[in-house]
């Protein structure tokens, strides 16, 4: 066991990108700059626009107007994400590595040419400003090329990973009514080929607004990119939709989260430069699929002049990949670090200046293992979410690294910990909240014209305050510890999926009368995924039913969402209003006494809880 807070790394005192920014604004201490960034957000975010020379017109409107959830940024400005991402004149734009060892790269000129070609092809298909283009793609260069082409038009990108099942993808893409689908016939994972051509056709058939399906690697992709064309950019308002990401809750369809061009450009410039210390000459890797927001964050490397390494395949030999590609900042989910530690991995030959960890909390032992095997390399634990497409707590080169502790609250992010009464506290665990807006907060949810779904998702608990759904302890020095989800959203390997998506699959089986899914994941561990089922009369939980449930969940959701155990119970605990008691059951499984976990007077069937003890 390693004590939480043990000192593992200290700043070298050498100039870094964040200290050069401090010099430019005449400040020197992080805590002072953080306080200024949240007390004077207009000044801070204007300084970010100016410091990085954002390409676009800033306009003469207010930098910020209104309050959460209606805050608006840089009214009257115009810009385009792709124009800023593609402005570097020369050098290596991206590196691609596949699981089987295949490698390719594109220069900036080659990337601009490919984007211009695909852009012209999309125009021929009738795609224009505001249209949606969906991608069912692995982490390959064509995904990035298509995204940048879409963004350059002022059209809207949305992606799903091909390991997601058809119903899961249809639930997402049907909401946004795409005009074009860009897809692959299949993908390789762990040495096995997965044919997804039938799935693509099924997805396309379920999208009535679809006018074209483009198959990457096929003739339709070659036709799309067949004609050379000038690269042009449609400058759009600051909050014009750039992409639609998805985050699932406990009820209803996945939330289609819309981020704007301007908010993403400013946030990623700030975060990648100051909190990952990335810039021109750096090589950036993060293990991710296109279905996780870290893909969007990874390709943001282009904004700061760094080179992203795209990797398609299972997470094998990632340390070796980092060594051979000269990766200078290496990011993975916390479970990969734990798995490397347990497997006795010995990372060697790396030229990294930092390691990033996210997706779930990393325990002190993971910090200490990295410090032992990569001495002198700081670990930056990073936490945020799809909702803001960034981290709002993390690390900088001016912060020491302590085991199990996240070094700081990010610049521009007024993160606080609320006790049950809604009072900000230090040194104790509370609800992670943001009490001031950030530019990369959603500009809206798609198909939510009144904003009701958006408000209910984040602002129902504390009016005017963003409740994120994590437990956090903030220390007096601004460092913090994340203790996992405070709600019942599932988190498997960094990908959040709502329980409602499980129930949609499981309860379709006629043998299943009711069900409850619980993720017991805690600090640094994915935990066990437990599926409780109440059977229909005359049914039994035999091998055939268990196999069928596992197969359906694997194919319709994803392999990472197959439960570790399926357990028969006589009933599912519900409130008087009929809601499943997911959070109380999770607390019971983690050791909370039954009488403390739930109020029996608020339950329709309190006698059922005794069947859910550890």
N, C-alpha and C positions, 0 to 999 in steps of 0.2 A: 504494500500500500504506500502511496505517495501522498504526503500532506497537501491539502488544497492550499495554494498560496506560496508554495516553495519557489524561491527565485531560481530561474533557469537560464535567463539571458538578460543582458543589460545593453542599452544603446551604446554605440561606439563613439558617439560624439562627432562623427564625420558628417559633412553636409549631405542632406537627402532632398528629395523633391519637396517634401512638406516643409523643411526648414527654409528652402529657397522661397517658397510661398510666404512663409512667416516674414522673411526679410522684406518681401515686396509690399506687405501691409504694415510694416513697422511694429511687429509684435514678435514675441519670442517664446512664450509659454503656451503649451497646448490647452491647459484648462482655461486660460484667459481667452484664447481664440475660440474654443468651443462655446464659452459663455456668450461671447460677442456674436457668434454665428446663430445662436438660438434667440438671443435678445434683439438682434438687429438683422433679421433675415433678408430684408431688402438690400442692405449694404453688403452682406456676405455673398449672396447669390449674384449680385451685380459684379462683385470682385471675381467670382469664378468665371463668369462670361468674359470679362475683360482679360483676366490672367491667361486664359487658354485661347483667346482670340477666336471665339466661336464664329463660324461663318454664317452670316445671316444679317438681317436687319433687326436691331433691338427695338426700334420704335420709341415713341415718347409716352406710352401708357405707363401706369403704375407697375412696379415690380411685383407687388402682391396686393391683392384686394380681397376682402371678405375673410371669413374664418371657416375652419373645418365644420362641416364637410364641403362647403361651397367655395373654399379658397381658390383663387385663380392667380396665375403667374404671368408676368411679362406680357400684359395685354398690349396688342398692337405690334408685337414682334413677328418675324417670319424666319423660318430656317428649314433645313431638311437634314435628317439624321445621316442619310447616305452621303450627302455632299461633305459633311464633316468627317465621316468615316473614311472617305476615299481621297482626302486632300493631300496625304503624304506623297511627295513627288516620286520617290523611288524606293527600292529595297524589297525585301521579301514580305509579301502581304500575308501569306498563310502557309502552314505546313500541314499536310494530311498524312496520318498513319492509320493503317488498318490492322486488325488483329493478326492477320496472316503475314504481316511484315511489309506489305506493299506501302510505298511512300511516294508522295508527289508534293510539289509546292507551286505556288503562283507568285509572280512578282506583282508589284502594285500596278504596273502597266497592263499585265495580263489580266488581273482581276478587274480593272476598270473596263477592259475590252469585253470580258465575259458578261459583266453586269450590263453594259450598253447593249450587247446582243440580245440578252434575255429580256431586257426592258423593251426593246423594239418588238420582240416576239409577243410579249404580253399586250402591247398596244395593238398589234394585229389581231389579237384575240378579243379586243374590246375592253381591256382593263384600263381604268382611269382612276382619277382621284376619288377616294372613298370606297372603291370596290374592295371586296375581300378576296384574298388568295390564300388557300390552305395548303399546307405541306404535310405529307405523311412520309417523313424522311428520317433516316439516321443522321448521325453527325458527320456529314460528308461535305466537300466543298460546294456541291450543287445547292445544298440547303442555304448556305451563306450567300451564294450568288443570287439565288432566287429571292431571298429576303431583301437584299440590297436593291435589286431591280424593282421589287414591289414598292419599297420605301421611296425610291427615287421618283416614282410616279405620284406619290401622295396616296397610293392605295394602302391597304391594311393587311399585314401578314399575320398568320396564325398557324402554329405547327403542332403536330402530335408525333410521338415516336412510334415506329412500326411494331414495337413489342406490345403496344396497347391494343386491346381487343376491339372488334368492330362496334359493339354497343357503346363502349367508352368513348370512342372517337366520334361516333354519330351524335351522341349526347352533346359533345362540344361543338362540332362543326354545323350541326343543324341550326343551332342558335344564331350563328353569324351569317348564314346564307351566302356561302362563297360562290364566286363566279368561275374560278379555276381551281383545280386540285392538281398539285404536283406531287408525284408519288414514285415509289420504287416497287419493283416486283418482289423484293425480298431483302433479307439481311443475314449476315453471319454473326453468330454469337457462340463463344466457347467451342469453336471448331465445327459448329453445325449450321447448315443453311436452313433458313426459315422462309418458305415461299409465302408471300403475302399478296399475290396477284388476285386470288379470289376475294380476299378481304378488301382490297382496293375497289374491286368492281361492286362489292356489296355496299361499301361506303358511298361510292359515287351514285349508286341507285337510290340511296336514301337522301340525297341532296338535290331537291327539285330545282334549285336555282343554278345548278352547275351547267356551264356551257362548254367546258373542255376539261379533259384529264390529260395531263402531260406526264409521260413515263420517263423518269430519269434513266439514262442508259439505253433508251430506245429511240426509234425514229422520230417520235414526237418531240423529244428533247432536242435532238439535232435540228429539227425543223424550227423549233422555237429560237435557237441561237444561231441560225444559219446566216443571218444578214448583219454585216457590220453596220454600225450606226453611231452617231455622235452621242456622248454621254451627257444627258441633261438632267436637271433636278428641278422638281416642282417645289418651290418654297411654300411652306404652309404655316398657319398660325401655331404658336407655341404648344397649344393643347390639342392640335390635330392628331387623331389616332395614328400611332405607329404600328402597334401590334396588339393582339388580343391573347393574353395568357389565361390559364384556367387554374382555379383553386377550389377544391371541393370542401363543402361543409358537411353537416350531419343531416341535412334535409335538402331535397330538391336536386335540380340539375347542377353540374359544376358552374361556378361563377365565372362568367366571361369578363375578365379584367382588362380594361383598356388603358394603356399608357400612351402619353403624348410624346411627340418628337422632342420638344424642348426639355421636358422634365427628365427624360432618359439621357439626353446628351449632357446636360449639366451634372446630373447625379453620377453618371459613369465617369465623366472626366474627373470629378472630385474624388470619387471613391477609389478608382483604379490607380490614380496618381498618388494620392496621399495615404491611402490605407493599404495598398499593395505595393506602393513605390514603383509603379510601372511607367515606362516612357519609351522613347525611341531607342532601339537597340535591345530591348528586352524581348524575351520569348516566354509566352504565357500559356500555361496548360491548366485546365481543370477537367477532371473526368466527369462527363455529363452526357445526357442524351438531349435531343431537341425538345423533349417533353418536360424538361426542368428549366426553371428560370436561369440556372447557371450557364446554360448555353447562350442565352441572351447577354449575360454578363461577360462570358468568355469572348464573344465576338466584339464586345465593346473595346477590346484591346486595340482595334483599329483606330478608335477615336484618339487614343493617346500615343499613337505611332508605334505600338508594340506589335509583335507577330503572334497571333493565336495558333496553337497547335490543336487541330481537330483530330479526334481519335474515335474510330468506330469499332466496337467490339467489347468483349468481356474485360473486366479489370484485371488483366494478367500482365505481369512484367511492366507495370507502370513506372516503377523506379528506374528500370533499365531504359525505358522510353525517354524519361526525363534526362538521363545521362547522355544518351546518344544524340538527342536533339538540342542539347545545350539549353534546356529550359532554365530560366532564371527565377520564375515563380511557379510553384507546383501546387495545385489545389486538388483536393479530393474530399469526399464525404468522411465524416468521423469514423464510421464503421470500417472503412478501408485501412485507416491507421491502426485501429484495434486488431483487425485481421492480420495485418503485417506483423504486429507485435506478437500475437499468439503463434504465428507461423515461424517466428524466428528470422524474419527477413533482415538482410544486412545491406541497406542502400549504400552504394559506393559509386564513385566517379561523377557525382553530381556537382553542378556549378550553380546551384540555386542560392539566391540571397534571401529567400523566404518560402515558408510552407503555409498553405492555407487549408483550413478545415471548416466545414460547414455541413448543413443537412440535419444534424442532431448534435447535442452537446458532447464534447470530448472530455472524458474523465482525466484526472491528474496523471494517471499512469500513462495515458497516451502522450501527454505533453512530455513526461519524463523520458519515455522511450525515444522520442524524436531528439530530445536534447542529448541523449547518450550516443545515438548513432549518427547524428548530424550536428556535432558540436559547433557552436558559433552561428548556427542558422536559426533565426527566430521563427516561432510558430505563431501565426495570426489566426486565432479562432474568430469566426465571422458569423454573425447571425442576423437575419432579417426575414425576407420572405418574398414569395411570388407577388404578393400584394403591392410591394413597392419596388420590386426587381432590383434589390440591393441589400446590403446589410446596414442596419442602423446601430449596431454595436460591433466593434472589431479591434483592430490593432493599427499602430503606425510605427515607423522606425524610431520615434522618440520615446516609445514606451517600453519598459521592461516586460519580460514574459514571466508570468507566475503560473505554476501548475494548476490547471483547471479553471483559470480565470481569464475572462475576456478583458483586454487591456483598457478599453475606453468606449465611451459613447461617440458615435461618428459625428464629424462636423456637420452642422445643420440639422441634426436629429435630436430633438428635445425628448429623450427617452426618460421615463420615470417609472418607479415601482409604486403601485397603489395598494394600500391595505383594503380590507373588505368595506371600509367606510368611504373609500375614494380619496384617502389622504396619502400624499407622497411620503415614502419612508426610505430610510437608508439602513443598510446592515441587516435587513430581514427580507424574506421572500414575499413577493407580492405579484400582482398582475402587471405585465409589461404594457405600458401605454405610451402614446405620443401625445403630448399636450400642445403641440404646435404643428402646422402643416409642413410637408416636404414637397418639392416640385415633382418627384416621381411617384407620389401617391396617384391612384387611379383618377383619370379625368372623368370616368364613369364606368358602369357596367353596361355591356351591350344589351340592348332591348330592355332598358330600365329607365324609361323617359322621365318618370317622376323622381328617380333617385332613391326610391323606398328600399329596394333590395340592398343598395350600397350602404345606406344609413343603417339598416338593420344588421349588416354584417360586421360593422366596426364601431358604431356609435350608439347602439341601443343601451349598453350598460352604463356608460358615462356620457351624457349629452355633450357634444362638442369636443370629446376626447376619444382618440383612436385606441381601442382595446385590441391588442394583437392576438391574444390567446396563448401566450407563453408565461411561465413562471420565471421571475427574474429577481435577483438580489443585487442591488447597486451599493457599492461600498463608498465610503466618504471621499475617496480619491478619484471617483468616477469609473473605476473598474467594476466589472459585474460578472455574475455567474448565471447562466441560463439553466433551468431545471426541467425543461421539456414542456410539453403542451399542457395548458390549463383547461382545454376543452377536449372533446372526444374525437376530433379530427385525427385520422391515422397518419403516421409518418413512417414510411418504409424507405430506408436508404436515401432520405432527403426529399422524396417525392410525397407530397401530401395527397391523400385521397379520402374523400368523404365516406362515411359509413353508408350513406344512402346508395352509393354505387354498388356496395356489397349486397345490400338488401334487394336491390333491383334484380341481381343475378340469382341469389340464393332463394328468394321467396317466389321465384317463378316455378320452382320445382313443386309439383303437386304434393309430394311427400312432406314438404315443409310447411308447417302452419305459422311459424313465427321464428325470428332469429335475432341474435345480438352479436356484434363483433367488437372485440376489445383488443387494443394494442397495449401491451404491458411495458413497452419501451421506456427506459429511464436513461440516466446520464450516460451518454456514450455508447449505448447499446440499443439495437433495434428491438430487443425484447421478443416476446412471443406474441403471435397473432392468434387469438382464440376465437373460434366461431361456435357460439351456443345455438342450438336448434331445438325447437319444439315441434314434434312430429304430428302430422295429420293422423287422424284415427285409422288404425289398421296398418300404418307404415312402421318400418323398423330402420334403424341406422346401420344398415348392412354395408358390406364392402362395396357393393355396386353403387349405392347412394353416395358414400364417401368419395369414391373415385369420380363419380359424375360431378359432384360439387367442386372438387379440386380442378377437374378438367375445365369446367365452365368458368371458374374464377381465373384460371391461368389464361384462357383464350380470350375472354371478354374484358378482363381488366388488365392484368399483367402478371408475369411469373412471380414478381416480388410480393404480390398480394394473395398468394395461396396461403391459407391458414396453416399454422403449425399443428393445430389440434382442432378436431370437431367434436363437440361434447353435447350429448342429449340432456335436456333439462325439461321439467314438467311445465314450465311457463317462462315468459319473459317479463321482467319487472317493468311496470309502466306507472306513469303519474296518473292522477285522476282525469287529466285531460287527454290521456292516451299516448303521451310521449315515452319513448324508451329511455330507461335510466342508464345511459352509457357511462357517464362520468362517475356516478356513485359505485357502479359495479367495478370500474377500473380502480377506484380508491380501495375497495374491499380486497381486490386481488393483490394490491400492493401493500396490504397490511392494516388498513384503517378498520377499526371495529365496525361491525354492521350498524350498530345503533348510532354511530357517529357519521356514517357515510350518507345516510338518507333518513328523511323524516317519514315514518310510516303513515302518519296522518295524511300525507300528500300523495300516497300511493294507492293504486287500485288493488294491488295484490302484494302487500308487504311480506306475506309468508314465503314468497318465492325467493327472497334474497338469500336465504340460508343455503340455497343450492349453488351459490357463486362464491363460496369461501375458498381461499387458496388451498 
